[in-house]
Amino acid sequence: MTAHIRNDPATRRAESGWARARRLRRAGAAPRTCLAAVAAPGAAAGMQSGPEWNIVRGED
């Protein structure tokens, strides 16, 4: 008796948004949606005292 082997290519699953972002991130061409939370080199240290020193208020 002989076994028959099929050589059909396997179908690929659709790529999710998470998988695409991960693939692009590994390639180094990922779009950055946020900035790292580090101080800019050469920038002033800023006031770090008082009860609300870590709250950043932006313009509405």
N, CA, C and O atoms as a GROMACS GRO file, in nm:
protein
  240
    1MET      N    1   0.083  -0.116   0.000
    1MET     CA    2   0.000   0.000   0.000
    1MET      C    3   0.090   0.125   0.000
    1MET      O    4   0.192   0.128   0.068
    2THR      N    5   0.051   0.226  -0.076
    2THR     CA    6   0.129   0.348  -0.091
    2THR      C    7   0.051   0.467  -0.037
    2THR      O    8  -0.068   0.482  -0.068
    3ALA      N    9   0.114   0.550   0.041
    3ALA     CA   10   0.049   0.670   0.092
    3ALA      C   11   0.062   0.781  -0.011
    3ALA      O   12   0.168   0.797  -0.072
    4HIS      N   13  -0.043   0.855  -0.030
    4HIS     CA   14  -0.042   0.967  -0.124
    4HIS      C   15  -0.020   1.096  -0.045
    4HIS      O   16  -0.091   1.124   0.052
    5ILE      N   17   0.078   1.172  -0.087
    5ILE     CA   18   0.110   1.297  -0.021
    5ILE      C   19   0.061   1.412  -0.108
    5ILE      O   20   0.091   1.417  -0.228
    6ARG      N   21  -0.014   1.502  -0.049
    6ARG     CA   22  -0.063   1.618  -0.123
    6ARG      C   23   0.039   1.732  -0.111
    6ARG      O   24   0.093   1.756  -0.003
    7ASN      N   25   0.063   1.798  -0.219
    7ASN     CA   26   0.158   1.908  -0.221
    7ASN      C   27   0.089   2.043  -0.236
    7ASN      O   28   0.146   2.137  -0.291
    8ASP      N   29  -0.034   2.054  -0.186
    8ASP     CA   30  -0.106   2.181  -0.193
    8ASP      C   31  -0.047   2.277  -0.090
    8ASP      O   32  -0.017   2.237   0.022
    9PRO      N   33  -0.029   2.404  -0.128
    9PRO     CA   34   0.022   2.500  -0.030
    9PRO      C   35  -0.083   2.528   0.077
    9PRO      O   36  -0.203   2.534   0.048
   10ALA      N   37  -0.039   2.546   0.198
   10ALA     CA   38  -0.130   2.575   0.308
   10ALA      C   39  -0.180   2.718   0.295
   10ALA      O   40  -0.104   2.808   0.256
   11THR      N   41  -0.305   2.741   0.327
   11THR     CA   42  -0.359   2.876   0.322
   11THR      C   43  -0.316   2.951   0.447
   11THR      O   44  -0.310   2.895   0.556
   12ARG      N   45  -0.285   3.078   0.429
   12ARG     CA   46  -0.240   3.161   0.540
   12ARG      C   47  -0.359   3.231   0.604
   12ARG      O   48  -0.454   3.269   0.536
   13ARG      N   49  -0.352   3.247   0.734
   13ARG     CA   50  -0.454   3.323   0.805
   13ARG      C   51  -0.437   3.471   0.775
   13ARG      O   52  -0.326   3.517   0.745
   14ALA      N   53  -0.546   3.544   0.783
   14ALA     CA   54  -0.538   3.689   0.763
   14ALA      C   55  -0.455   3.750   0.875
   14ALA      O   56  -0.465   3.708   0.990
   15GLU      N   57  -0.375   3.848   0.842
   15GLU     CA   58  -0.289   3.912   0.942
   15GLU      C   59  -0.369   4.013   1.021
   15GLU      O   60  -0.437   4.099   0.964
   16SER      N   61  -0.362   4.005   1.152
   16SER     CA   62  -0.434   4.100   1.236
   16SER      C   63  -0.353   4.230   1.246
   16SER      O   64  -0.237   4.234   1.207
   17GLY      N   65  -0.416   4.332   1.296
   17GLY     CA   66  -0.347   4.460   1.312
   17GLY      C   67  -0.232   4.450   1.410
   17GLY      O   68  -0.127   4.512   1.390
   18TRP      N   69  -0.251   4.370   1.516
   18TRP     CA   70  -0.145   4.350   1.615
   18TRP      C   71  -0.025   4.281   1.551
   18TRP      O   72   0.090   4.320   1.574
   19ALA      N   73  -0.052   4.179   1.470
   19ALA     CA   74   0.056   4.105   1.406
   19ALA      C   75   0.130   4.194   1.306
   19ALA      O   76   0.252   4.185   1.294
   20ARG      N   77   0.058   4.278   1.235
   20ARG     CA   78   0.121   4.369   1.138
   20ARG      C   79   0.210   4.470   1.210
   20ARG      O   80   0.322   4.497   1.166
   21ALA      N   81   0.160   4.526   1.320
   21ALA     CA   82   0.240   4.622   1.395
   21ALA      C   83   0.366   4.557   1.450
   21ALA      O   84   0.473   4.618   1.450
   22ARG      N   85   0.354   4.434   1.497
   22ARG     CA   86   0.471   4.363   1.550
   22ARG      C   87   0.572   4.335   1.440
   22ARG      O   88   0.693   4.350   1.460
   23ARG      N   89   0.523   4.295   1.323
   23ARG     CA   90   0.613   4.267   1.210
   23ARG      C   91   0.686   4.394   1.168
   23ARG      O   92   0.806   4.392   1.143
   24LEU      N   93   0.613   4.504   1.160
   24LEU     CA   94   0.675   4.630   1.120
   24LEU      C   95   0.773   4.681   1.226
   24LEU      O   96   0.876   4.739   1.192
   25ARG      N   97   0.741   4.659   1.352
   25ARG     CA   98   0.829   4.702   1.460
   25ARG      C   99   0.962   4.628   1.453
   25ARG      O  100   1.067   4.686   1.479
   26ARG      N  101   0.957   4.501   1.418
   26ARG     CA  102   1.080   4.422   1.406
   26ARG      C  103   1.163   4.469   1.288
   26ARG      O  104   1.286   4.459   1.290
   27ALA      N  105   1.097   4.519   1.183
   27ALA     CA  106   1.168   4.563   1.064
   27ALA      C  107   1.236   4.698   1.085
   27ALA      O  108   1.324   4.735   1.007
   28GLY      N  109   1.198   4.771   1.188
   28GLY     CA  110   1.259   4.900   1.215
   28GLY      C  111   1.192   5.015   1.145
   28GLY      O  112   1.237   5.129   1.157
   29ALA      N  113   1.084   4.990   1.071
   29ALA     CA  114   1.015   5.096   0.999
   29ALA      C  115   0.879   5.125   1.060
   29ALA      O  116   0.790   5.174   0.991
   30ALA      N  117   0.863   5.095   1.186
   30ALA     CA  118   0.733   5.112   1.251
   30ALA      C  119   0.705   5.260   1.276
   30ALA      O  120   0.794   5.334   1.317
   31PRO      N  121   0.583   5.303   1.253
   31PRO     CA  122   0.549   5.441   1.286
   31PRO      C  123   0.538   5.457   1.437
   31PRO      O  124   0.476   5.374   1.504
   32ARG      N  125   0.598   5.560   1.491
   32ARG     CA  126   0.592   5.583   1.634
   32ARG      C  127   0.466   5.662   1.666
   32ARG      O  128   0.441   5.765   1.604
   33THR      N  129   0.389   5.614   1.759
   33THR     CA  130   0.266   5.682   1.796
   33THR      C  131   0.282   5.758   1.926
   33THR      O  132   0.192   5.833   1.965
   34CYS      N  133   0.394   5.741   1.994
   34CYS     CA  134   0.417   5.814   2.117
   34CYS      C  135   0.567   5.838   2.132
   34CYS      O  136   0.648   5.776   2.062
   35LEU      N  137   0.601   5.925   2.220
   35LEU     CA  138   0.741   5.955   2.245
   35LEU      C  139   0.783   5.892   2.376
   35LEU      O  140   0.701   5.873   2.466
   36ALA      N  141   0.907   5.860   2.386
   36ALA     CA  142   0.959   5.804   2.510
   36ALA      C  143   0.952   5.907   2.622
   36ALA      O  144   0.968   6.027   2.597
   37ALA      N  145   0.929   5.862   2.743
   37ALA     CA  146   0.916   5.952   2.858
   37ALA      C  147   1.052   5.979   2.919
   37ALA      O  148   1.081   5.936   3.030
   38VAL      N  149   1.134   6.050   2.846
   38VAL     CA  150   1.267   6.088   2.895
   38VAL      C  151   1.285   6.237   2.872
   38VAL      O  152   1.224   6.296   2.783
   39ALA      N  153   1.370   6.297   2.954
   39ALA     CA  154   1.397   6.440   2.939
   39ALA      C  155   1.485   6.463   2.816
   39ALA      O  156   1.571   6.381   2.784
   40ALA      N  157   1.462   6.574   2.750
   40ALA     CA  158   1.542   6.609   2.633
   40ALA      C  159   1.681   6.650   2.680
   40ALA      O  160   1.694   6.719   2.782
   41PRO      N  161   1.785   6.609   2.609
   41PRO     CA  162   1.920   6.648   2.650
   41PRO      C  163   1.937   6.800   2.640
   41PRO      O  164   1.900   6.861   2.540
   42GLY      N  165   1.993   6.859   2.744
   42GLY     CA  166   2.016   7.003   2.745
   42GLY      C  167   1.896   7.085   2.787
   42GLY      O  168   1.905   7.208   2.793
   43ALA      N  169   1.784   7.022   2.816
   43ALA     CA  170   1.664   7.095   2.858
   43ALA      C  171   1.673   7.128   3.007
   43ALA      O  172   1.744   7.062   3.082
   44ALA      N  173   1.598   7.230   3.047
   44ALA     CA  174   1.595   7.268   3.188
   44ALA      C  175   1.528   7.157   3.269
   44ALA      O  176   1.439   7.088   3.220
   45ALA      N  177   1.572   7.141   3.392
   45ALA     CA  178   1.522   7.032   3.476
   45ALA      C  179   1.375   7.050   3.512
   45ALA      O  180   1.303   6.951   3.525
   46GLY      N  181   1.330   7.172   3.528
   46GLY     CA  182   1.191   7.195   3.563
   46GLY      C  183   1.170   7.188   3.713
   46GLY      O  184   1.258   7.146   3.788
   47MET      N  185   1.054   7.230   3.755
   47MET     CA  186   1.024   7.234   3.897
   47MET      C  187   0.971   7.099   3.943
   47MET      O  188   0.868   7.054   3.893
   48GLN      N  189   1.037   7.035   4.034
   48GLN     CA  190   0.993   6.906   4.085
   48GLN      C  191   0.967   6.914   4.234
   48GLN      O  192   1.028   6.843   4.314
   49SER      N  193   0.875   7.002   4.270
   49SER     CA  194   0.837   7.013   4.411
   49SER      C  195   0.690   7.046   4.416
   49SER      O  196   0.630   7.086   4.316
   50GLY      N  197   0.632   7.029   4.530
   50GLY     CA  198   0.490   7.055   4.546
   50GLY      C  199   0.409   6.928   4.524
   50GLY      O  200   0.461   6.828   4.475
   51PRO      N  201   0.281   6.932   4.561
   51PRO     CA  202   0.199   6.810   4.553
   51PRO      C  203   0.162   6.768   4.411
   51PRO      O  204   0.127   6.652   4.388
   52GLU      N  205   0.170   6.860   4.314
   52GLU     CA  206   0.128   6.828   4.177
   52GLU      C  207   0.240   6.849   4.076
   52GLU      O  208   0.214   6.891   3.963
   53TRP      N  209   0.363   6.821   4.112
   53TRP     CA  210   0.475   6.846   4.021
   53TRP      C  211   0.474   6.754   3.901
   53TRP      O  212   0.532   6.788   3.797
   54ASN      N  213   0.410   6.637   3.912
   54ASN     CA  214   0.412   6.541   3.802
   54ASN      C  215   0.290   6.551   3.711
   54ASN      O  216   0.277   6.471   3.618
   55ILE      N  217   0.201   6.646   3.736
   55ILE     CA  218   0.082   6.661   3.652
   55ILE      C  219   0.112   6.760   3.540
   55ILE      O  220   0.157   6.872   3.566
   56VAL      N  221   0.088   6.719   3.418
   56VAL     CA  222   0.113   6.803   3.302
   56VAL      C  223  -0.021   6.852   3.250
   56VAL      O  224  -0.110   6.772   3.220
   57ARG      N  225  -0.035   6.982   3.241
   57ARG     CA  226  -0.160   7.039   3.191
   57ARG      C  227  -0.135   7.096   3.052
   57ARG      O  228  -0.046   7.179   3.033
   58GLY      N  229  -0.214   7.050   2.957
   58GLY     CA  230  -0.201   7.100   2.821
   58GLY      C  231  -0.312   7.196   2.787
   58GLY      O  232  -0.400   7.223   2.870
   59GLU      N  233  -0.309   7.248   2.667
   59GLU     CA  234  -0.413   7.339   2.621
   59GLU      C  235  -0.531   7.259   2.570
   59GLU      O  236  -0.514   7.161   2.498
   60ASP      N  237  -0.650   7.301   2.606
   60ASP     CA  238  -0.772   7.233   2.560
   60ASP      C  239  -0.824   7.294   2.433
   60ASP      O  240  -0.926   7.250   2.380
   0.00000   0.00000   0.00000
